[in-house]
């Protein structure tokens, strides 16, 4: 796996900006699955695979019962959705003070008021430096930058 460049991370963060805050938290939660217990990830993937396979089976053989019901599938997807949001919120809570130390100053506030690739690049670099992420996890810096831009840097720092 190739280590992302700061330019690639900046491009990724800029592409994430149009998304809603909930989607950004879902992305962050998904990225954090890399550090989850393998069985948790296996459970999620098996569940999603089963949903896809049940749909395919029903398409191939229409006499098959439609069980589990759509509400059963929705309940499972809702559980996965909520857990990813909680993972993201928990992670942001864990790194919040470190991020505040690196980002909560007037220079960053002024910089973050402009939404362009130059200012985003600086924010991504600061986040990456503050969190000291291993190269394999630096993509999280891009997602965090998009979240912080979406929240508003001054708001985050209050």
C-alpha positions as CSV (number, residue, x, y, z in Angstrom):
1,X,0.0,0.0,0.0
2,X,1.5,3.3,-1.2
3,X,1.8,6.1,1.4
4,X,-0.4,9.0,0.4
5,X,1.2,12.3,-0.4
6,X,0.0,15.5,1.2
7,X,-1.3,16.6,-2.2
8,X,-3.4,13.4,-2.4
9,X,-4.7,13.9,1.1
10,X,-5.6,17.5,0.4
11,X,-7.5,16.5,-2.8
12,X,-9.3,13.8,-0.9
13,X,-10.3,16.2,1.9
14,X,-11.5,18.8,-0.7
15,X,-13.6,16.1,-2.4
16,X,-15.2,15.2,1.0
17,X,-16.3,18.8,1.8
18,X,-19.6,18.7,0.0
19,X,-20.7,15.7,2.1
20,X,-22.9,16.0,5.2
21,X,-21.4,15.8,8.7
22,X,-23.1,12.4,9.3
23,X,-21.6,11.0,6.1
24,X,-18.1,12.3,7.1
25,X,-18.5,10.6,10.5
26,X,-19.5,7.4,8.8
27,X,-16.4,7.6,6.6
28,X,-14.2,8.2,9.7
29,X,-15.9,5.3,11.5
30,X,-15.2,3.1,8.5
31,X,-11.6,4.1,8.4
32,X,-11.2,3.3,12.1
33,X,-12.4,-0.3,11.4
34,X,-8.7,-1.0,10.5
35,X,-8.0,-1.0,14.3
36,X,-11.2,-2.9,15.2
37,X,-11.1,-6.5,16.4
38,X,-11.1,-8.7,13.3
39,X,-14.2,-10.5,14.4
40,X,-16.1,-7.2,14.5
41,X,-15.2,-6.4,11.0
42,X,-15.9,-10.0,9.9
43,X,-19.3,-9.7,11.4
44,X,-20.1,-6.5,9.5
45,X,-18.8,-7.8,6.2
46,X,-20.6,-11.2,6.7
47,X,-23.8,-9.3,7.4
48,X,-23.5,-7.1,4.3
49,X,-22.5,-10.1,2.2
50,X,-25.5,-12.0,3.5
51,X,-27.8,-9.1,2.6
52,X,-26.4,-9.0,-1.0
53,X,-26.6,-12.8,-1.4
54,X,-30.2,-13.0,-0.1
55,X,-31.2,-10.4,-2.7
56,X,-29.4,-12.3,-5.4
57,X,-30.9,-15.6,-4.4
58,X,-34.4,-14.1,-4.4
59,X,-33.8,-12.7,-7.9
60,X,-32.7,-16.2,-9.1
61,X,-35.5,-18.1,-7.5
62,X,-38.5,-16.0,-6.8
63,X,-40.3,-18.7,-4.8
64,X,-37.7,-18.2,-2.0
65,X,-39.1,-16.5,1.1
66,X,-38.1,-13.0,1.6
67,X,-36.7,-13.7,5.0
68,X,-35.2,-12.0,6.8
69,X,-37.7,-9.2,6.2
70,X,-36.7,-5.7,5.0
71,X,-37.2,-4.4,8.5
72,X,-34.7,-7.1,9.8
73,X,-32.1,-5.9,7.3
74,X,-32.8,-2.3,8.1
75,X,-32.3,-3.0,11.8
76,X,-28.9,-4.6,11.1
77,X,-27.8,-1.8,8.8
78,X,-29.0,0.8,11.3
79,X,-26.9,-1.0,14.0
80,X,-23.8,-0.8,11.8
81,X,-24.5,2.8,10.9
82,X,-24.9,3.8,14.5
83,X,-21.7,2.0,15.6
84,X,-19.6,3.7,12.9
85,X,-21.0,7.1,14.0
86,X,-20.1,6.2,17.7
87,X,-16.6,5.0,16.7
88,X,-16.0,8.3,14.9
89,X,-17.4,10.4,17.7
90,X,-15.4,8.5,20.3
91,X,-12.2,8.8,18.3
92,X,-12.7,12.6,17.8
93,X,-13.3,12.9,21.5
94,X,-10.0,11.0,22.2
95,X,-8.0,13.3,19.9
96,X,-9.9,16.5,20.5
97,X,-7.5,18.1,23.0
98,X,-4.4,17.2,20.9
99,X,-6.1,18.7,17.8
100,X,-7.1,21.8,19.7
101,X,-3.5,22.4,20.8
102,X,-2.3,22.3,17.1
103,X,-5.3,24.0,15.5
104,X,-6.9,26.5,17.8
105,X,-5.1,29.7,17.0
106,X,-5.9,32.8,15.1
107,X,-3.7,31.9,12.1
108,X,-5.6,28.6,11.6
109,X,-8.9,30.3,12.1
110,X,-8.1,32.9,9.5
111,X,-6.7,30.2,7.2
112,X,-9.8,27.9,7.5
113,X,-12.2,30.7,6.6
114,X,-10.9,30.2,3.1
115,X,-12.0,26.9,1.6
116,X,-9.3,26.2,-0.9
117,X,-6.7,23.6,-1.4
118,X,-3.8,25.7,0.0
119,X,-5.6,26.2,3.4
120,X,-6.8,22.6,3.4
121,X,-3.3,21.3,2.8
122,X,-2.0,23.2,5.8
123,X,-4.9,21.9,8.0
124,X,-4.3,18.3,6.8
125,X,-0.6,18.7,7.5
126,X,-1.2,20.0,11.0
127,X,-3.7,17.2,11.8
128,X,-1.2,14.6,10.5
129,X,1.6,16.1,12.5
130,X,-0.4,16.4,15.7
131,X,-1.8,12.9,15.6
132,X,1.5,11.3,14.4
133,X,-0.5,8.7,12.4
134,X,1.4,5.8,10.8
135,X,1.6,6.2,7.0
136,X,-1.1,3.6,6.6
137,X,-3.6,5.7,8.6
138,X,-2.8,9.2,7.3
139,X,-5.9,9.1,5.2
140,X,-7.8,9.7,8.5
141,X,-6.2,13.2,8.5
142,X,-8.0,14.1,5.3
143,X,-11.4,13.0,6.8
144,X,-10.7,14.8,10.0
145,X,-9.8,18.0,8.1
146,X,-13.1,17.8,6.2
147,X,-15.0,17.2,9.4
148,X,-13.4,20.2,11.1
149,X,-14.0,22.4,8.1
150,X,-17.7,21.3,8.2
151,X,-18.0,21.9,11.9
152,X,-16.1,25.2,11.7
153,X,-12.7,25.5,13.2
154,X,-13.7,28.2,15.7
155,X,-16.7,26.1,16.7
156,X,-14.5,23.1,17.2
157,X,-12.1,25.1,19.4
158,X,-14.8,26.4,21.8
